[in-house]
Structure formats: C-alpha cells, structure tokens
Amino acid sequence: MGKGQQQVYAGFLILFHLLLTLAYSVIVPLGEAPDETDHWAYVVYLAEKRTLPVGPKPTQGKHPPLYHIGAALATLPAQATFGFLRSNPDIQIPPLPDIPNFFIHTSQESWPWHDGALAFHLARFWSVLLSTGTVFATYRLMARAFPTQGAWIVATTALLAFLPSFSFIGGMVNNDNGAAFCGTLALWGAVALYRSGGKLQAGWWLPLALGCGLLAKVSTLALWPAVAVALWLGVYNRHDGEDVAKRPLLPMLLTGFAIFGIATLLATPWLLRNWQHYGDPLGMALTRQTIDLRLDPWTWADTRWLLRGWFVTFWGRFGVIGHIALPSWIYLLLAGLTAISGIGLLKLWLRPPTPQTRSILGLFGLTVLSTAAVIWQYSLIALGTDQGRLLYPAVAPLLALLAGGLLTWSPPHWQWPVAHTLVCLMLAFALYALVGVVRPAFTPPPSVPTTELADLTAVDPIAFSDLALTNWRLTEPPTLYWQATQPIADDLRVVLRIVAEDGSLVWEWRRSPGGGRWSTDHWTPGTLVRDAYTVRWPDWAQAGHYRVEVGVQPFEEGFLLPQQNQQQVTAGEHPFIFLGWLEHGP
C-alpha cells in the first residue's frame, strides 16, 4: 500500500472514531460516565465565576485547569448549569442490572437540547475533538516512528480508533481526553526529536505539548523521562562512533533546557498558585482533601486488583463506576491476545528489523512503564485508581506495542492482510460495544403489558392529574402499577409510606416510578409501568400489619391531590392515599 493510500486509510479510521465518539456523546445520558458530574461541576464553576476555585469544591478543582477551561469556553453559546441533573435514589453500589443509571433523565435533556443540557453536550463535543485529535496524533506518531511499516501504522491507529473504552470516554466530559491528546502529541514530538538526531525543529511542538499536558493532568509528567531519553538517543545515534569528548553535549543540554524550560514556563502560573494556596506546586494537599484516602498498607492483593482493573476498564467497562461490562468471554479472549502479543513483542525486541526499531520500542516501553508507575504511586494514597483511562497519556505507545507484538507472528507478506483483519475485528468490536452493550443499558424499559394485571383484584384507578395508579399488590415486595392517561408535563415522584397502627412512620421512599429508568415527562398515554419496592424494615419494627400509603408530587415541590377517592386521604400535613395493609414478620 502506497503512502497516499495509507493516508486515506488512516483518514477513514479517524473519521470513524469521530462518529463513534459523537454517537457515545449522544446515546449515553448526561452524567452517566466516570467522574463526569464532578468534571461538569468544575466546568460550571469556571463558566460562572470566570476564575479558578480555591479549596476542595468542586472536587475536580484539584486538577490543572486547561481541559476544563476549554470545556467552559465550548459552553459559551449556552448557559452551563446543574438544574437538569437529578440523582436517582434507587441506585445501589454496585448498581442493579435493571437500574444502571445514577441520574433520572427528564425531558430537559431531550432533543433539541437547550440551556444546561446544550451546554453539557457542547462540553462533550470538546472531548470529542480532543479524542479524535489523539487518534490523528497517534497515526502521525507511528508514521514518524516506523515510516516503512505501513501495516503496523494502520493497525495501531485502528486499535485506538475503535477501542470501546477510549471512544466512550472520548464522548464524555473528562480531562483524561486532554491528557491523552497532549501525551500523544508530546510523544510524537519526542520521536521526531529522536529521528532527527536531537534537532528540536523536527518536533517544535514538543515543549508546548509537555506544558499543556501538565496543565491538563499532572500524570503527563510521566512522559518527561521518555522525552529526555529520546533527546539523548537521538544525539547519541547521530554521533555514534565519535569520541565521547567530541559529542555535542552542550547543544544537547541547551535543547533539553529549551524543551523542559518552555514546558515548565507554561505551567508556572498554575504551579505558583498551588504553592501560594496549598504549600506545594502540584497541590497534593488539596488532592488529599478530595479523594478517598487509602488507609491500609499496599499488598499483593492490591497489585492484582489494580492490574485487573486496568485491563478490563482499558478495553471496555462503561457507566459511572464501570458497572456496565462486556461479556466475560470477551475479556478472556482479549487476555489471550495480549499474552500472544507480549511474546511476539519479545521476539521483535530480540530481532528488530532495524536498530532504530529497538530504540523506539524501548522509548514506548519506558513511556508505558513510567505512566503506570506514576498511577501506582498515586494508588498508594488513593482508592479507585483501577481505571484504564488513567493510562491514557501512554495510550498510543501501549497500543503500538500491542499491535507490533501481534504482527510479529506473521511473515512480511502477510502483515497487511493481518492488519486489515484486525481493523475489521476492531470495528465490529466497537459497534457491538456501542449498539449491543451501552445503548441497551440506557434504553428505557418497555411498557408493561396490561395482561400482567389480570391476576390482581380489580380496583378503581386513583388519578393524580395525568398519572393514574391502576392497581397494586401489597405483598413483599409491594408493587404499584402506574399509567399515563394523558401526556405528562412534570417529572413526578411517588412517595410510598409504611405506617404503624399507632401512626408512627416506619419507612418511606420517594422515587421516580420504575426505579428512575424513564421519567414520567417522557411517558405517552397508555404507558404502564411496574413500580416495585424493597422495604427496609427498621430493627424495632415488630411483626404485625402496617398501613401502606402513597402520594404523588412533582419533583420541584408540593403534592398532587387525587382526583377521586378523596375519603381515603390520610389526615395530616400531606395527602396520602391508604392502599391497604402489609404483613411483616412471621
């Protein structure tokens, strides 16, 4: 395949990744990604206050601000707010399979987007651009690193373009997108520096990428040793065979000073600000206030937990805490391919096609290991670091090593067919993850068939405005059946109460019907929803029978009065309907 065809091929891969990330940004409801609401709080603060926060709130304010400033600028056509985000009280940790959403998503998030939802989507689009830019930078990195290895270049670009977790995070509000973009740009510049014999002109953007990376996420500091090694290797290889005393040590030091000096200078205002407010340039004192601190010493079990978490989440786990998973057999298959690649990579290291190949492999390996070491060091003080996205500053070299190890098993004339096969498999994998795993997880449940009510005793429906309680079953678990009689304009909440005979409140739960999977302002006339409750009885509740009462209120305030059966309204401050008795205990 010629260079021009290779560029067109890569262009299609980059375009497909753009479409994938856009699809994730639209399909995944707002806030349903790791730390997304916390990052959004940082963006909202910047958009409203036009200054950096001081202190632990917002929690993501511990991070350098470059990504979030870009996201805040992206929201300028709309008003960045939190008003549309409503927590789902039925979420559990770990979440139940039938209730995966941490938030109740009302019609305020529906198309056409407006106000806060529009601003949120604009911030997501900023991530889409950065993620797509990372794929482009990966292609250019590989083309500079291995200009004659077209199959390797394309395979690596495809692995990143169609990596499900990368596309998922690429469509969310998350500063790991900024870290991935700046880290890949920096490594591209480092390889250009190496290939040119240490000439900064070949990778002139390198200092900017390093400085912006530090302003996007502190973990990009892990790339600085790799850049230093690339500079040294470039100068060393360029003057290999010369007397050590004659090698241009001073120009190399000046180039290094220019690279790291400019990068540090870019980040200096933020570093000085941290020093002023928190007593250290990286703001670790603030970080400790915003994380779940590790209290126990590190063990081998923790190492296994960290490595396993990195592996499965790097390939694909979705949702706020990675609770939406791929089938287990896919992870097993990926583990096998990774092992095969690892052995192939060893073969490639022992018998590289050129000496430069071994140097670049070492450079890539150093980048991956130093990034992993930084995250491991952070894991010694913080919980929840078993996230593959934390490795994104080194995502390009990591996938380059994986692709190189796989291609090594095929003879030269088979490498392009293998690369094409890998592209097709990764595309299928990406589409399956999006359409077969993520989209169904957030798809509203279907309306319950009315035949399910056939076994229940017929009752007169109780109407609360356009929402009717058509029937109920008062055995464990208590189950209510709600139906829309007209289009419902409000996000209505059901309040179910268990009351002792003496009037003491035993238990109460306020929720969006059906566990918050589909808010009532989305319901069409005739929609029937099953609403089952798990009563958490207090220890002091004795065996006996208890009153079951229900009320309905809009999300904002107040209760809706029933349109009939008003004689069943419980006396007191709020109107509740008496439904019957629930038996508890033996």
Secondary structure, DSSP 4 states (H G I P E B T S, - for coil): --HHHHHHHHHHHHHHHHHHHHHHHHHSPTT-STTHHHHHHHHHHHHHHSS---SSSSGGGGS-SHHHHHHHHHTTTS---STT-EE-TT--SSPPTT---SEE--GGGSSSP-HHHHHHHHHHHHHHHHHHHHHHHHHHHHHHH-TT-HHHHHHHHHHHHT-HHHHHHHTSS-THHHHHHHHHHHHHHHHHHHHTTS-GGGGTTHHHHHHHHHHH-GGGGGGHHHHHHHHHHHHHHHTTTS-GGGS-HHHHHHHHHHHHHHHHHHHHHHHHHHHHHHSSTT-HHHHHHHS-B--SPP-HHHHHHHHHHHHHHHHHEESTTS-EE--HHHHHHHHHHHHHHHHHHHHHHHS-SSHHHHHHHHHHHHHHHHHHHHHHHHHTTBS----GGGGGGGHHHHHHHHHHHHHTTS-GGGHHHHHHHHHHHHHHHHHIIIIIIIHHHTSPPPPPPGGGGTTSPP---EEETTEEEEEEE-SSSPEEEEEESS---S-EEEEEEEE-TTS-EEEEEEE-TTTTTS-GGGPPTT-EEEEE------TTPPSEEEEEEEEEEESSS--PPPSS-GGGBPSSSS--EEEEEEEE--
